[in-house]
Amino acid sequence: MSAFVSSHKVEQRRLSHRGREFHFVSYDAQIANERRGVEAVPPMWYLMIEGKRRPVLPHVPGQELVELDEALLRWVDEQVFGSKAVLLQRQRK
């Protein structure tokens, strides 16, 4: 029996957007557990909200912070504020 040791380093980002604060935390991958019906999950960024975590996007170690922050805030605009249509219109101009 071999023990799996993760080298994942937890990262956190606190971002202010549209007058609100958003707290994101990276979590290591989770292996599947067929007996419990749990699927494998890659390393991910999660939004921490009301004591719960909500999956946001894959965690890429070494990703540039500016690029990461833009991706996290784009997700916030789409999923929290419902601004996907507005963002797509802006990109077409």
C-alpha positions as CSV (number, residue, x, y, z in Angstrom):
1,M,0.0,0.0,0.0
2,S,1.5,3.3,-1.0
3,A,0.6,6.7,0.5
4,F,-0.1,9.6,-1.8
5,V,1.6,12.8,-0.8
6,S,0.4,15.9,-2.5
7,S,2.7,18.8,-3.3
8,H,-0.2,21.2,-3.7
9,K,0.3,24.6,-2.2
10,V,-3.0,26.2,-1.2
11,E,-3.3,29.7,-2.7
12,Q,-5.8,32.4,-2.0
13,R,-7.0,35.5,-3.8
14,R,-9.2,38.2,-2.3
15,L,-10.7,40.4,-5.0
16,S,-12.9,43.4,-4.8
17,H,-15.4,43.8,-7.7
18,R,-18.5,45.9,-8.1
19,G,-18.3,46.9,-4.4
20,R,-18.2,43.4,-3.1
21,E,-15.3,41.2,-1.8
22,F,-14.7,37.7,-3.2
23,H,-12.5,35.1,-1.6
24,F,-11.1,32.3,-3.8
25,V,-9.1,29.4,-2.5
26,S,-7.3,26.7,-4.5
27,Y,-7.7,23.1,-3.6
28,D,-5.8,20.0,-4.6
29,A,-7.3,17.3,-6.9
30,Q,-9.5,14.7,-5.4
31,I,-9.3,11.1,-6.5
32,A,-12.4,9.2,-7.5
33,N,-14.1,7.0,-5.0
34,E,-16.3,4.5,-6.9
35,R,-17.8,3.0,-3.8
36,R,-19.2,6.4,-2.7
37,G,-20.0,7.5,-6.3
38,V,-17.6,10.4,-6.1
39,E,-15.9,11.4,-9.4
40,A,-12.3,12.6,-9.6
41,V,-11.9,16.4,-9.6
42,P,-8.8,18.2,-10.9
43,P,-7.0,20.9,-8.8
44,M,-9.5,23.8,-8.7
45,W,-10.2,27.4,-7.6
46,Y,-13.3,27.7,-5.4
47,L,-15.3,30.7,-4.4
48,M,-15.7,30.7,-0.6
49,I,-19.2,31.9,0.2
50,E,-21.3,31.5,3.4
51,G,-19.0,28.7,4.7
52,K,-19.3,26.7,1.5
53,R,-17.1,26.4,-1.5
54,R,-18.3,26.7,-5.1
55,P,-16.1,25.4,-8.0
56,V,-14.9,28.1,-10.3
57,L,-12.1,27.1,-12.6
58,P,-9.1,24.7,-12.8
59,H,-6.0,25.7,-10.7
60,V,-2.9,26.1,-12.9
61,P,0.2,26.4,-10.8
62,G,2.4,29.3,-11.8
63,Q,-0.4,31.1,-13.7
64,E,0.2,34.9,-14.0
65,L,-1.8,36.7,-11.3
66,V,-3.1,39.3,-13.7
67,E,-4.4,36.5,-16.0
68,L,-5.8,34.6,-13.0
69,D,-7.6,37.6,-11.5
70,E,-9.1,38.4,-14.9
71,A,-10.4,34.9,-15.2
72,L,-11.8,34.8,-11.7
73,L,-13.6,38.2,-12.1
74,R,-14.9,37.1,-15.5
75,W,-16.4,34.1,-13.8
76,V,-17.9,36.4,-11.1
77,D,-19.5,38.6,-13.8
78,E,-21.0,35.6,-15.6
79,Q,-22.1,33.5,-12.6
80,V,-22.8,36.0,-9.8
81,F,-23.9,39.1,-11.7
82,G,-25.2,37.4,-14.9
83,S,-23.2,39.6,-17.2
84,K,-22.2,37.2,-19.9
85,A,-24.3,38.7,-22.6
86,V,-23.0,42.2,-21.8
87,L,-19.4,41.0,-21.9
88,L,-19.8,39.3,-25.2
89,Q,-21.3,42.5,-26.7
90,R,-18.3,44.5,-25.5
91,Q,-15.8,42.1,-27.0
92,R,-17.5,42.3,-30.5
93,K,-17.1,46.1,-30.7
